[in-house]
Amino acid sequence: MLIDLSVQMDLADHLLRLFAYDNWANEQVLLSLQDNLDQIDEAGQAVKYFAHIAGAQELWYRRIEDKSQDNMEIWPDYDLPVALQKITTLYERWQQLIKNNRSELDRIISYQNSKGTSYDTPLSDILHHVIIHGQHHRAQIAKLLRNAKIDPPATDFIYFSRTN
């Protein structure tokens, strides 16, 4: 099979697709948690990981937009409905941010980490980090589901790709 390289996806479209995947994967995990929360020994930890996905995304969005991060918790105490609402809102914001920066995805974002250390990072690298970070914590949730003898949802990118 030959691939027509003239129709390659540009970086903005690629990132939009990755954020669509991230949103889909978060929904799959949320549905599984809602259906099985009472059967998971470490349910509190599973919810904490899911809330952290939302909290970390909000923190990174604020860094990119150069907005205050005062009183932000990287490990917020959100319940599932609040975390879902935050993630849904952030998904819309990520889409708009990528579209608005389509020709500037290589621009440098200056920010400080939680320890006050300053960094300069290309926007596209931060956006990729957000996706990879979410996958890491969804895998931790999947492990907690497996420990409870529950099959976790299939959230690998290829499963999303086959249907989207």
C-alpha positions as CSV (number, residue, x, y, z in Angstrom):
1,M,0.0,0.0,0.0
2,L,1.4,3.4,-1.0
3,I,0.8,6.5,1.0
4,D,0.2,9.7,-0.8
5,L,2.6,12.1,1.0
6,S,1.0,15.1,-0.7
7,V,-2.0,14.8,1.6
8,Q,-0.1,14.5,4.9
9,M,-1.8,15.9,7.9
10,D,-0.3,19.2,9.1
11,L,0.7,19.6,12.7
12,A,-2.4,21.5,13.7
13,D,-4.7,18.8,12.2
14,H,-2.6,16.1,13.9
15,L,-2.9,17.8,17.3
16,L,-6.6,18.3,16.8
17,R,-6.9,14.6,16.1
18,L,-4.8,13.7,19.2
19,F,-7.0,15.9,21.4
20,A,-10.1,14.3,19.9
21,Y,-8.5,10.9,20.8
22,D,-7.8,12.2,24.3
23,N,-11.4,13.3,24.8
24,W,-12.7,10.0,23.5
25,A,-10.3,8.0,25.8
26,N,-11.3,10.1,28.8
27,E,-15.0,9.4,28.1
28,Q,-14.3,5.6,27.9
29,V,-12.5,5.7,31.2
30,L,-15.2,7.8,32.8
31,L,-18.0,5.4,31.7
32,S,-16.1,2.5,33.1
33,L,-15.5,4.2,36.4
34,Q,-19.2,5.2,36.6
35,D,-20.3,1.6,36.0
36,N,-17.8,0.0,38.3
37,L,-16.8,2.5,41.0
38,D,-18.5,0.5,43.8
39,Q,-16.4,-2.6,42.8
40,I,-13.0,-1.0,42.9
41,D,-11.1,-1.3,46.2
42,E,-9.1,1.8,45.4
43,A,-12.0,3.8,44.0
44,G,-10.8,7.0,45.6
45,Q,-7.4,6.6,43.9
46,A,-9.0,6.0,40.5
47,V,-11.1,9.2,40.9
48,K,-8.1,11.1,42.1
49,Y,-6.1,10.1,38.9
50,F,-9.1,11.1,36.7
51,A,-9.4,14.5,38.5
52,H,-5.6,15.0,38.1
53,I,-6.0,14.6,34.4
54,A,-8.4,17.6,34.5
55,G,-6.3,19.6,36.9
56,A,-3.1,19.1,35.0
57,Q,-4.8,20.1,31.7
58,E,-6.2,23.2,33.3
59,L,-2.8,24.1,34.7
60,W,-1.1,23.7,31.3
61,Y,-3.8,25.7,29.6
62,R,-3.4,28.5,32.0
63,R,0.4,28.4,31.5
64,I,0.0,28.7,27.8
65,E,-2.5,31.5,28.1
66,D,-0.2,33.3,30.6
67,K,-3.0,33.3,33.2
68,S,-2.7,33.1,36.9
69,Q,-2.2,29.7,38.4
70,D,-2.7,30.9,42.0
71,N,-4.8,28.6,44.1
72,M,-4.6,25.9,41.4
73,E,-4.3,22.4,42.6
74,I,-2.5,19.9,40.3
75,W,-4.3,17.1,42.3
76,P,-7.7,18.7,42.7
77,D,-10.4,17.0,44.8
78,Y,-13.0,16.8,42.0
79,D,-15.7,14.1,41.9
80,L,-16.3,12.4,38.5
81,P,-19.0,14.8,37.3
82,V,-16.9,17.9,38.0
83,A,-13.8,16.3,36.4
84,L,-15.9,15.4,33.4
85,Q,-17.2,19.0,33.1
86,K,-13.7,20.4,33.4
87,I,-12.3,18.0,30.8
88,T,-15.1,18.7,28.4
89,T,-14.6,22.5,28.7
90,L,-10.9,22.1,28.3
91,Y,-11.3,20.0,25.2
92,E,-13.2,22.8,23.6
93,R,-10.5,25.3,24.7
94,W,-7.7,23.1,23.3
95,Q,-9.4,22.9,20.0
96,Q,-9.8,26.6,19.8
97,L,-6.2,27.2,21.0
98,I,-4.8,24.9,18.3
99,K,-7.0,26.5,15.6
100,N,-6.0,30.0,16.7
101,N,-2.3,29.1,16.7
102,R,-2.3,27.0,13.6
103,S,0.7,28.9,12.1
104,E,2.4,29.5,15.5
105,L,2.6,26.0,17.0
106,D,6.3,26.3,17.3
107,R,6.1,29.5,19.3
108,I,7.9,29.4,22.7
109,I,5.8,29.4,25.9
110,S,7.6,30.8,28.9
111,Y,6.3,29.5,32.3
112,Q,7.3,28.3,35.7
113,N,6.8,24.9,37.1
114,S,5.2,24.2,40.5
115,K,8.7,24.6,42.1
116,G,9.2,28.0,40.5
117,T,11.8,26.9,37.9
118,S,11.4,28.8,34.7
119,Y,11.2,27.0,31.3
120,D,10.8,27.9,27.7
121,T,9.0,25.2,25.6
122,P,7.5,25.1,22.2
123,L,3.7,25.1,22.3
124,S,3.5,21.9,20.2
125,D,5.7,20.1,22.7
126,I,3.4,21.2,25.6
127,L,0.3,20.0,23.6
128,H,1.9,16.6,23.0
129,H,2.8,16.4,26.7
130,V,-0.8,17.0,27.7
131,I,-1.9,14.1,25.6
132,I,0.8,11.7,26.8
133,H,0.3,12.8,30.4
134,G,-3.4,11.9,30.2
135,Q,-2.6,8.5,28.8
136,H,-0.2,7.8,31.6
137,H,-2.9,8.3,34.2
138,R,-5.5,6.5,32.3
139,A,-3.2,3.5,32.4
140,Q,-2.9,3.8,36.1
141,I,-6.7,3.8,36.3
142,A,-6.8,0.7,34.0
143,K,-4.4,-1.1,36.5
144,L,-6.8,-0.3,39.4
145,L,-9.7,-1.7,37.3
146,R,-7.7,-4.9,36.6
147,N,-6.8,-5.2,40.2
148,A,-10.6,-5.3,40.9
149,K,-11.0,-8.0,38.2
150,I,-12.7,-5.5,35.8
151,D,-11.6,-5.3,32.2
152,P,-10.6,-1.7,31.6
153,P,-11.8,0.0,28.4
154,A,-9.6,-0.2,25.4
155,T,-8.2,3.3,25.1
156,D,-5.2,2.8,22.9
157,F,-5.0,5.3,20.0
158,I,-5.5,2.5,17.5
159,Y,-9.0,1.7,18.8
160,F,-9.9,5.4,18.4
161,S,-8.4,5.4,15.0
162,R,-10.4,2.4,13.7
163,T,-13.7,4.2,14.4
164,N,-12.8,7.9,13.9
